[in-house]
Amino acid sequence: MLKKTLVGLVLGASLVSSLNAETLKHDMDVLATSLSSVQRAFLLNNREMSVQLLADLKKNIKHTLGSKEKVISLLPDKLKYKSRIAVNSGRMINQYIDQIDEIYADKHLKNIEAQMESQNALIQIQEQCYKCHNLVRDWDKR
């Protein structure tokens, strides 16, 4: 009886771990697609589209990286201690999104100045993504 219980617990834990890995992969795919769409809007110099897509990115960041508890639930056990890095990256991304919104709202900036400043903030968003991936990912799998 004890053996069956232990096997059940191990299988259950494996299933939860597998589901969390799939959820994390899905959520990261959503973030990657969202960021890619924002980059495309920037390349097209379409402010309205950029603002809407940045709002979507912010929503997706909140969903995936909005709380330490959520991140901890998604990360494998040996990486859970890195959850703070992911949450901080998400917070910084949201700050850069807010910065872009402020730049676009500033009527005193020339269009080229606004475009260049907002592009710099977008680069900072990308850097936060890379930073998180470089520090949190399990590189031992290579």
Disulfide bonds with the S-S distance in Angstrom:
none
